[in-house]
């Protein structure tokens, strides 16, 4: 899992389902302007709230299955 994808915007459907608008996603025939959802811009307050909720969900799933302690974290260098 690569958590660096926060640099991309999100597409969120009306039922709350979301996906990252990655380069691979843009290469599909999916039409983000078809009115089935909206684009949430990376860096916005809404984006951060969704990212934080997703992170909390993931941590709880890892904790519940006993793999949280086995998870690796790689910290990038900030310069």
C-alpha positions in Angstrom: 0.0 0.0 0.0 1.4 3.3 -1.0 0.0 6.1 1.1 1.7 8.8 -0.9 -1.4 9.0 -3.2 -2.7 11.9 -1.1 -1.2 14.1 -3.8 -4.1 13.2 -6.1 -7.6 14.5 -6.0 -10.5 12.1 -5.0 -13.7 11.2 -6.9 -16.5 10.7 -4.4 -19.9 9.3 -5.5 -23.2 10.4 -4.1 -23.3 7.4 -1.8 -19.9 8.3 -0.3 -17.7 5.8 -2.2 -14.4 7.3 -3.2 -11.4 6.6 -5.3 -8.1 8.3 -6.1 -8.0 10.1 -9.4 -4.6 8.6 -10.2 -2.9 8.5 -13.6 -4.2 5.0 -14.0 -7.7 6.1 -13.2 -7.5 8.9 -15.7 -6.5 6.3 -18.4 -9.9 4.6 -18.1 -13.1 5.6 -19.8 -14.7 6.8 -16.6 -16.3 10.2 -16.9 -15.9 12.3 -13.7 -18.2 15.0 -15.1 -21.1 12.6 -15.6 -22.9 13.9 -12.5 -22.6 10.8 -10.4 -20.3 12.4 -7.8 -17.9 15.1 -7.2 -14.2 15.8 -7.2 -12.5 16.6 -3.8 -9.4 18.6 -4.3 -6.2 17.3 -2.6 -5.2 19.6 0.3 -8.7 20.8 1.0 -10.4 20.4 4.4 -12.8 17.9 3.0 -10.0 15.9 1.5 -8.1 15.8 4.8 -11.3 14.7 6.7 -11.8 11.8 4.3 -8.2 10.8 4.4 -8.1 10.9 8.2 -11.3 8.8 8.4 -9.9 6.3 5.9 -6.6 6.1 7.9 -8.5 5.5 11.2 -10.6 2.8 9.5 -7.4 1.1 8.1 -5.6 1.2 11.5 -8.7 -0.4 13.3 -8.9 -3.1 10.6 -5.1 -3.9 11.1 -5.5 -3.8 14.9 -8.5 -6.1 14.7 -6.7 -8.7 12.6 -3.5 -8.5 14.6 -1.3 -7.2 11.8 -0.8 -3.7 13.0 2.4 -4.6 14.8 3.6 -6.3 11.7 3.0 -3.3 9.5 6.0 -1.4 8.1 6.2 2.3 7.9 8.7 4.0 5.7 9.3 7.7 6.4 10.3 9.8 3.5 13.0 12.4 3.8 11.8 15.9 4.0 14.3 18.5 2.8 
